[in-house]
């Protein structure tokens, strides 16, 4: 069961259930267990969003409409289907409830609609387990509305496939079906890519592991979550900030805003950019940057700054198309400080700003 022992058999409020669903361990679950958790939400039960528990509309589709199990020849029930959350989207309870509340063209409760739902894609793994690889939300809606036997599209994995190979094939199909039309967020694309061993996503995870900051529960052993994942990913793969500098930057930021559970990727990337300029000798000055408290000249400055400023102070009002570079300049001048006008202009130039933007940055900074 999904419910912790102390909550089993109790009614749940919406927030508690939503938090449980968002924080499920990335592994396989029976759909029926997820349905049981959702049915435990007393407020939704009172709104009449669910079919009567234990009462099934097993004649919703005629037997001749249904695809039978290729091995057993029996009808396939959603009650026996699992979901592999290593590549699926996290279950957003609010979105699910919005669909449960949906009305039809006549403003009547939509229930489980044949035309809107279409068929649900499932895969049969060699050990016989059934997995929904596309249509998780529709599957949950069907079960909550009392429908077990629905239209399926069924594929069977080769008998010699390992669990990892099955997962990889399903994850790849899931990404092609959902990600290539931009319906998935960058975080979801990254998580799905890990399941089918995409090299880009594996590298991203390696860097995140070193930063000790999580994205969609893919990084263990940390209570820090990254915001602005797309910027972080682009900094690795497009803007070419070296991972070692992003790791050093993350260590400084985590140490300075130690009580914050969410860490801004913009601040990490902005600091990483500045560290990289110092490391390659692109600037006429040098500062000791290790990320270790005992030997890093940045950390005391950042800790002092963090006592009176949120990370958002550094990230707001960024110059268009130069967001990371704007933050780099602010970190160098407002957090670390001690830069002359000449050095400020030099930094702005090395960061790629044109003459007009350089003047704007330096002038604005001096007024402050």
C-alpha positions in Angstrom: 0.0 0.0 0.0 1.1 3.6 -0.6 -0.2 5.0 2.7 2.2 5.2 5.6 1.2 2.9 8.4 0.1 5.8 10.6 -2.4 7.0 7.9 -3.8 3.6 6.8 -7.5 3.5 7.2 -7.8 7.2 7.9 -9.3 10.0 5.8 -6.8 12.3 4.1 -7.0 16.0 3.3 -6.2 17.1 -0.2 -2.7 18.6 0.7 -1.5 15.5 2.5 -2.6 13.2 -0.4 -1.1 15.6 -3.0 2.2 15.6 -1.1 2.2 11.8 -0.9 1.6 11.5 -4.6 4.3 14.0 -5.5 6.9 12.3 -3.3 6.3 8.7 -4.3 9.5 6.7 -4.6 10.5 6.2 -8.2 9.5 2.5 -8.7 6.5 0.4 -9.8 3.0 0.6 -8.3 -0.3 -1.0 -8.9 -2.9 1.5 -10.2 -5.3 0.1 -7.6 -3.1 1.3 -4.8 -2.9 4.8 -6.2 -6.7 4.8 -6.5 -7.0 3.7 -2.9 -5.0 6.6 -1.8 -7.0 9.1 -3.8 -10.3 7.6 -2.5 -9.1 8.3 1.0 -9.5 12.0 0.4 -12.7 12.8 2.3 -13.4 16.1 0.5 -13.4 14.5 -2.9 -15.5 11.6 -1.7 -18.1 14.1 -0.4 -18.2 15.9 -3.8 -19.4 12.6 -5.5 -16.4 12.5 -7.8 -16.0 8.7 -7.5 -18.2 5.8 -8.4 -19.5 3.7 -5.4 -16.5 1.7 -4.1 -16.7 -1.9 -5.2 -19.4 -1.3 -7.8 -18.0 -1.7 -11.3 -19.6 -0.9 -14.7 -18.0 -4.0 -16.4 -20.4 -3.7 -19.4 -19.1 -0.2 -20.3 -17.5 -1.8 -23.4 -18.8 -4.8 -25.1 -16.5 -7.9 -25.0 -16.1 -7.9 -28.7 -14.7 -4.3 -28.5 -12.0 -5.3 -26.1 -8.5 -6.5 -26.9 -7.8 -9.7 -25.0 -4.6 -10.7 -23.3 -2.3 -12.3 -26.0 -1.3 -15.1 -23.7 -4.3 -15.8 -21.5 -7.0 -14.8 -23.9 -8.8 -13.1 -21.0 -10.1 -9.5 -20.8 -7.5 -7.1 -19.4 -8.5 -5.3 -16.2 -6.9 -1.9 -15.1 -7.1 -3.4 -11.6 -4.2 -5.6 -12.6 -2.1 -2.9 -14.3 1.0 -1.3 -12.8 2.8 2.0 -13.5 6.6 2.5 -13.5 7.2 6.0 -12.1 10.9 5.9 -13.0 9.9 7.6 -16.3 6.3 8.7 -15.9 5.2 12.2 -14.9 4.6 12.7 -11.2 0.9 12.5 -10.4 -0.5 16.0 -10.1 -3.6 15.6 -8.0 -5.0 19.0 -8.9 -4.9 18.2 -12.6 -6.5 14.8 -12.0 -9.3 16.3 -10.0 -10.0 18.9 -12.7 -10.6 16.0 -15.1 -12.8 14.2 -12.6 -14.9 17.4 -12.4 -15.1 17.9 -16.1 -18.5 18.3 -17.8 -19.6 17.3 -21.3 -21.0 19.4 -24.1 -24.3 19.6 -22.3 -22.6 20.6 -19.1 -23.3 17.2 -17.5 -20.6 15.3 -15.6 -18.3 13.8 -18.2 -17.6 10.6 -16.2 -15.3 8.3 -18.2 -16.0 9.2 -21.8 -15.2 6.7 -24.6 -14.4 9.3 -27.2 -12.2 11.5 -25.1 -10.4 8.6 -23.4 -9.5 6.6 -26.5 -7.3 3.6 -25.9 -4.7 3.2 -23.2 -1.2 1.9 -24.0 0.1 -0.9 -22.0 3.1 -3.2 -22.3 3.4 -6.8 -21.1 6.8 -7.5 -19.6 8.4 -11.0 -19.7 7.4 -11.9 -16.2 3.7 -11.2 -17.1 3.2 -7.9 -15.4 1.2 -5.3 -17.2 2.4 -1.7 -17.3 0.6 1.4 -18.6 3.2 3.4 -20.5 0.9 6.1 -21.8 -2.5 7.0 -20.4 -1.8 6.9 -16.6 -4.2 9.7 -15.8 -7.0 8.3 -18.0 -6.4 4.9 -16.3 -6.9 6.4 -12.8 -10.0 8.3 -13.9 -11.5 5.1 -15.3 -11.0 3.2 -12.1 -12.3 6.1 -10.0 -15.4 6.2 -12.2 -16.0 2.5 -11.8 -14.6 1.2 -15.2 -12.1 -1.7 -15.1 -12.3 -3.0 -18.7 -11.3 -0.3 -21.2 -9.8 -0.1 -24.7 -6.1 -1.0 -24.8 -3.3 -0.9 -27.2 -1.1 -3.8 -26.2 2.6 -4.5 -26.9 4.5 -7.5 -25.6 8.2 -7.2 -24.8 10.5 -9.9 -26.1 10.9 -12.7 -23.6 14.6 -12.2 -23.2 14.3 -8.5 -22.2 15.5 -7.5 -18.7 13.5 -5.1 -16.6 15.9 -2.3 -17.5 15.4 -3.0 -21.2 11.6 -3.0 -20.8 11.8 0.2 -18.9 14.1 1.8 -21.5 11.8 0.9 -24.4 8.7 2.1 -22.6 10.4 5.4 -21.5 11.6 6.0 -25.1 8.1 5.5 -26.5 6.6 7.7 -23.7 9.1 10.5 -24.6 8.4 10.2 -28.3 4.6 10.2 -27.7 4.6 13.1 -25.2 7.9 14.9 -25.1 8.5 15.6 -28.8 5.3 17.7 -29.0 6.6 19.8 -26.0 3.8 18.6 -23.7 6.4 17.5 -21.1 8.5 19.9 -19.1 12.3 19.9 -19.3 12.4 18.2 -15.9 10.1 15.4 -17.1 12.1 15.0 -20.3 15.3 14.6 -18.3 13.8 12.1 -15.9 12.3 10.1 -18.8 15.7 10.2 -20.6 17.4 8.6 -17.6 15.2 5.6 -17.9 16.3 4.9 -21.5 19.9 5.8 -20.7 20.1 9.0 -22.8 23.7 10.2 -22.6 22.8 13.9 -22.2 20.5 13.2 -19.3 23.0 10.8 -17.6 25.6 13.6 -17.7 23.1 16.1 -16.3 22.3 13.6 -13.4 26.0 13.2 -12.7 26.4 16.9 -12.3 23.3 17.2 -10.2 24.6 14.4 -8.0 27.8 16.3 -7.4 25.8 19.5 -6.6 23.7 17.6 -4.1 20.5 19.2 -5.4 17.5 17.2 -6.5 15.2 17.3 -9.6 12.1 15.2 -9.6 13.5 12.8 -6.9 16.3 11.6 -9.2 19.0 12.6 -6.7 19.2 10.7 -3.4 20.4 12.0 -0.1 19.5 15.7 -0.3 16.8 18.0 1.0 17.6 20.7 -1.6 15.5 21.1 -4.8 16.6 22.9 -7.9 14.4 25.6 -9.4 14.9 26.7 -13.1 16.1 23.3 -14.3 16.1 24.4 -18.0 18.7 27.1 -17.3 20.9 24.6 -15.4 20.7 22.0 -18.2 21.5 24.7 -20.9 24.5 25.8 -18.9 25.9 22.3 -19.1 25.1 21.4 -22.7 24.8 24.7 -24.6 26.5 27.5 -22.7 29.4 25.3 -21.7 29.9 26.2 -18.1 32.2 23.4 -16.9 30.5 21.0 -14.4 33.3 21.5 -11.9 32.5 25.2 -11.7 28.8 24.5 -11.3 29.6 22.1 -8.5 31.8 24.6 -6.8 29.1 27.3 -7.2 26.4 25.0 -5.8 28.5 24.3 -2.7 28.9 28.0 -2.0 25.2 28.7 -2.6 24.0 25.8 -0.5 26.4 26.7 2.3 25.3 30.4 2.3 21.5 29.9 2.1 21.7 26.7 4.2 18.1 27.0 5.4 16.5 27.3 1.9 15.0 24.1 0.6 14.9 25.5 -3.0 18.1 26.6 -4.7 18.0 28.9 -7.7 19.8 27.5 -10.8 20.2 31.1 -12.0 22.4 31.9 -9.0 24.4 28.7 -9.4 25.0 29.3 -13.1 25.7 33.0 -12.6 28.3 32.2 -10.0 29.6 29.3 -12.0 30.1 31.6 -15.0 32.1 34.1 -12.9 34.2 31.3 -11.4 35.0 30.0 -14.9 36.2 33.4 -16.0 38.5 33.6 -13.0 39.7 30.0 -13.5 40.7 30.5 -17.1 42.5 33.8 -16.4 40.1 35.8 -18.5 40.1 38.7 -15.9 43.0 40.8 -14.8 42.4 39.9 -11.1 42.1 36.6 -9.2 40.3 35.3 -6.2 40.6 32.1 -4.3 37.5 30.0 -5.1 37.4 26.4 -3.8 33.9 26.1 -2.4 35.4 24.8 0.9 34.8 27.0 3.9 38.4 26.8 5.2 40.0 28.0 2.0 37.4 29.9 -0.1 37.4 33.7 -0.3 33.9 33.7 -1.7 32.0 31.9 1.2 32.4 34.6 3.9 31.1 37.2 1.5 28.2 35.1 0.4 27.2 34.1 4.0 27.2 37.8 4.9 25.1 38.7 1.9 22.7 35.8 2.5 21.9 37.0 6.0 20.0 40.0 4.6 19.1 39.0 1.0 17.1 36.3 -0.7 18.5 34.7 -3.8 15.7 36.4 -5.7 17.5 39.8 -5.2 20.2 38.6 -7.5 17.9 37.1 -10.1 15.2 39.8 -10.7 15.3 42.3 -13.6 17.8 40.4 -15.7 18.9 41.9 -19.0 17.2 40.2 -22.0 19.1 37.2 -23.4 21.8 37.7 -20.8 20.2 36.4 -17.6 23.1 34.3 -16.4 25.6 37.1 -17.3 23.6 39.7 -15.5 23.7 37.6 -12.3 27.4 37.0 -12.7 28.0 40.7 -12.8 25.8 41.3 -9.7 27.6 38.6 -7.8 31.0 40.0 -8.6 30.0 43.6 -7.8 27.3 43.3 -5.1 28.3 40.1 -3.2 32.1 39.9 -3.6 32.6 43.6 -4.3 35.8 45.7 -4.4 35.8 46.1 -8.1 36.8 49.5 -9.6 34.9 51.0 -12.5 37.6 49.8 -14.9 37.3 46.3 -13.6 33.5 46.4 -13.8 33.7 47.4 -17.5 36.2 44.6 -18.1 34.0 42.0 -16.4 30.9 43.2 -18.4 32.9 43.0 -21.6 34.2 39.4 -20.8 30.6 38.4 -20.0 29.6 39.4 -23.6 27.7 42.6 -23.1 28.0 45.3 -25.8 29.1 48.8 -25.0 25.6 50.1 -24.3 24.8 47.3 -21.9 28.2 47.7 -20.2 27.5 51.3 -19.5 24.0 50.5 -18.2 25.3 47.8 -15.8 28.1 49.9 -14.4 26.0 53.0 -14.1 23.2 51.2 -12.4 25.5 49.4 -10.0 27.3 52.7 -9.0 24.0 54.4 -8.3 23.1 51.6 -6.0 
